[in-house]
Amino acid sequence: MFINRKYRNRHLFLKTLQIYFEENNRPDLYTFEEVSLSFPKLVELSNLTEKEIYGQIDYLEKEGEINIEHTEHFSTFYFISRNRTIAYYDKKYLNLGKKEFLNDAYDILKNISAIILLVIAIISFIINFLDTRKNKKEIEQIKVKVEKLSK
């Protein structure tokens, strides 16, 4: 389907964080850094550009899908919220993208159908107008013939 790139990027962002989390999660975790990715590593593993990732960070953090932690050495780490992995597994953003595409397609089809109906109405009006004009001429001709016959 034609899913808007922002939805695919959000899903890929979450996928990258989820896979990394699953690969590195263990009961004896010492710090969040063990299951989180730095920005350069996130760019590398997700195959998204820096601009694409920057475009999604704020939204995903606002939605509570990811957590952002800053260390005392001014490093930033990103990791998926444990209770938000559902968004990735349910393909939340891919489904939202499909829904948006279908809504847009529906709106386009509504507009096209309205235009088609308008064209059909105009054509019908013109055909009826021409037929009415033709019928009037025929009626006038018949009147003339009746008048000739009655004389």
Order of alpha helices (4+ residues) and beta strands (2+ residues): alpha-beta-alpha-alpha-beta-beta-alpha-alpha
